[in-house]
Amino acid sequence: MVGEGHADRLALASPAAASPRPTLTSRTISRGFTLVVIIVVVTLLGILAAVVTPQLSGAAQDAREAALATNLTNLRQQIALYIAEHNGRGPHLDEGDHIQQDELTARMTRRTDPSGAFNDQGTCGPYVRDWPANPFCDPAKARLVRVGSWGAPFRDGRTGWYYSSATCILSANSTKGAEAFDTELPAGRRTK
């Protein structure tokens, strides 16, 4: 037949026909990856995970510290502005100079008049839109502020923040991450 001779010529002209190498068959292709290749890939993935995981956890810690530093800086600046606009009276004092622990965040987030009384048409405030959470505290307690007359924060984590009525300084009240941000503000505040 004419077709058979044509196939023989193609086989002789083909480099694969002259080569002693085995050809790929469906049986060879279906075998897939060898066990050695799989072990090498899994080992490389394990090494990569061991290198990347500590860096990611360190980045999360750095982000929380940066958030705390930003929040403290902003809050301390706004407290200083409150004190300046209220004739030296801190946000922990009401219009009668009585300590009002529960009203500190309200005085910072609402309008007041220069005496410290809440007034929706007041000329002072609001100083912050929302009181921020301490990123190192339990979320249920992270926005709470403890007011006390002690100079140093407690570091007990029962509230997110500590405000000293003696110094008018806000500090993070957490057992972790807060020690680096304890700085003093200028004196001369009316603290009662």
C-alpha positions as CSV (number, residue, x, y, z in Angstrom):
1,M,0.0,0.0,0.0
2,V,0.9,3.5,-0.6
3,G,0.1,4.7,2.9
4,E,2.5,2.2,4.6
5,G,5.5,3.4,2.7
6,H,4.8,6.9,3.7
7,A,4.7,6.0,7.3
8,D,8.0,4.2,7.0
9,R,9.7,7.2,5.5
10,L,8.4,9.4,8.4
11,A,9.7,7.0,11.0
12,L,13.1,7.0,9.4
13,A,13.2,10.8,9.1
14,S,12.1,11.3,12.7
15,P,14.9,11.9,15.3
16,A,12.9,10.0,17.9
17,A,13.0,6.9,15.7
18,A,16.8,7.0,15.5
19,S,17.3,7.7,19.3
20,P,17.5,4.8,21.8
21,R,15.7,7.0,24.4
22,P,12.3,5.7,25.6
23,T,9.3,7.7,24.5
24,L,6.7,9.2,26.9
25,T,3.7,7.0,27.1
26,S,0.5,7.5,29.0
27,R,1.9,5.1,31.6
28,T,4.9,7.3,32.3
29,I,3.0,10.5,32.5
30,S,0.4,9.1,35.0
31,R,3.1,8.2,37.6
32,G,3.2,11.9,38.7
33,F,5.7,13.2,41.3
34,T,8.1,10.9,43.1
35,L,8.2,10.6,46.8
36,V,11.6,12.4,46.9
37,V,10.2,15.4,45.1
38,I,7.2,15.6,47.5
39,I,9.5,15.4,50.5
40,V,11.7,18.2,49.2
41,V,8.8,20.5,48.5
42,V,7.3,19.8,52.0
43,T,10.6,20.5,53.6
44,L,11.1,23.7,51.8
45,L,7.6,24.9,52.8
46,G,8.3,24.0,56.4
47,I,11.5,26.0,56.3
48,L,9.7,29.0,54.7
49,A,7.0,28.8,57.4
50,A,9.6,28.7,60.2
51,V,11.2,31.8,58.8
52,V,8.1,33.8,58.0
53,T,5.9,33.1,61.1
54,P,8.1,34.8,63.7
55,Q,8.4,37.9,61.4
56,L,4.6,38.1,61.1
57,S,4.0,37.8,64.9
58,G,6.7,40.5,65.4
59,A,4.9,42.7,63.0
60,A,1.6,42.3,64.8
61,Q,3.3,43.3,68.1
62,D,4.9,46.3,66.4
63,A,1.5,47.3,64.9
64,R,-0.2,47.2,68.4
65,E,2.7,49.3,69.9
66,A,2.4,51.8,67.1
67,A,-1.4,52.1,67.6
68,L,-0.9,52.5,71.4
69,A,1.7,55.2,70.8
70,T,-0.5,57.1,68.4
71,N,-3.5,56.9,70.6
72,L,-1.6,58.1,73.7
73,T,0.0,60.9,71.8
74,N,-3.4,62.1,70.4
75,L,-5.3,61.7,73.7
76,R,-2.6,63.5,75.7
77,Q,-2.6,66.4,73.2
78,Q,-6.4,66.6,73.4
79,I,-6.4,66.5,77.2
80,A,-3.8,69.3,77.2
81,L,-6.2,71.3,74.8
82,Y,-9.1,70.6,77.1
83,I,-7.2,71.8,80.1
84,A,-6.2,75.0,78.3
85,E,-9.8,75.7,77.2
86,H,-11.2,75.0,80.7
87,N,-9.0,77.4,82.7
88,G,-6.6,74.6,84.0
89,R,-9.4,72.2,84.9
90,G,-8.8,68.6,83.8
91,P,-11.5,66.5,82.1
92,H,-12.0,64.5,85.3
93,L,-13.5,67.5,87.1
94,D,-17.0,68.7,86.7
95,E,-18.1,72.3,86.8
96,G,-18.0,72.2,90.7
97,D,-14.4,70.8,90.7
98,H,-15.6,67.4,91.8
99,I,-13.9,64.3,90.5
100,Q,-16.2,62.5,88.1
101,Q,-14.5,59.3,87.0
102,D,-17.4,58.1,84.8
103,E,-17.6,61.4,82.9
104,L,-14.0,61.8,81.7
105,T,-14.5,60.1,78.4
106,A,-17.9,61.9,78.0
107,R,-16.2,65.3,78.5
108,M,-13.6,64.4,75.8
109,T,-16.2,63.2,73.3
110,R,-19.0,65.8,73.8
111,R,-19.3,69.6,73.8
112,T,-18.9,71.5,77.1
113,D,-18.7,75.1,78.1
114,P,-15.5,76.5,79.7
115,S,-16.8,75.5,83.2
116,G,-16.8,71.9,82.2
117,A,-20.6,71.5,82.1
118,F,-22.1,69.5,79.3
119,N,-23.6,71.8,76.7
120,D,-24.6,70.8,73.2
121,Q,-24.0,74.4,72.1
122,G,-20.8,74.8,74.2
123,T,-17.7,76.4,72.7
124,C,-15.4,73.6,73.8
125,G,-14.9,70.2,72.3
126,P,-15.5,67.5,71.3
127,Y,-11.8,66.6,71.5
128,V,-12.0,63.1,70.2
129,R,-14.8,61.5,68.2
130,D,-14.6,58.1,69.9
131,W,-12.5,57.1,72.8
132,P,-9.9,54.6,71.5
133,A,-9.3,51.1,72.8
134,N,-6.0,50.0,74.3
135,P,-4.8,47.3,71.9
136,F,-3.1,45.3,74.7
137,C,-6.3,44.9,76.8
138,D,-9.3,42.7,76.8
139,P,-11.7,44.3,74.3
140,A,-14.5,44.5,76.9
141,K,-12.3,46.7,79.1
142,A,-10.0,48.4,76.5
143,R,-12.0,51.7,76.4
144,L,-12.5,52.1,80.1
145,V,-10.6,54.7,82.0
146,R,-9.7,54.5,85.7
147,V,-9.2,57.8,87.4
148,G,-7.0,57.9,90.5
149,S,-4.8,60.3,92.4
150,W,-1.7,58.1,92.1
151,G,1.1,59.3,89.8
152,A,2.0,55.9,88.2
153,P,-0.5,53.7,86.4
154,F,-1.5,50.4,88.0
155,R,-0.7,48.1,85.1
156,D,-3.4,45.7,86.3
157,G,-5.3,45.5,83.0
158,R,-8.7,46.0,84.7
159,T,-9.2,49.0,82.5
160,G,-7.6,50.1,79.2
161,W,-6.4,53.5,80.5
162,Y,-5.4,55.1,83.7
163,Y,-5.8,58.9,84.2
164,S,-3.9,60.4,87.1
165,S,-6.0,63.2,88.7
166,A,-2.7,64.3,90.5
167,T,-0.8,64.9,87.3
168,C,-3.5,65.0,84.6
169,I,-1.5,62.4,82.7
170,L,-3.2,59.6,80.8
171,S,-1.4,56.2,80.6
172,A,-2.0,52.8,79.2
173,N,-3.2,50.5,81.9
174,S,-2.1,47.2,80.5
175,T,0.4,44.6,81.7
176,K,2.1,44.4,78.3
177,G,3.2,47.0,75.8
178,A,2.7,50.2,77.8
179,E,5.8,50.8,79.8
180,A,7.7,52.5,76.9
181,F,5.0,55.2,76.7
182,D,5.1,56.5,80.2
183,T,6.2,60.1,79.9
184,E,5.5,63.1,82.0
185,L,3.6,66.2,80.8
186,P,4.3,69.7,82.1
187,A,3.0,70.5,85.6
188,G,0.8,73.4,86.5
189,R,-2.6,71.7,86.2
190,R,-5.5,72.2,88.6
191,T,-6.0,68.6,89.9
192,K,-7.9,69.0,93.2
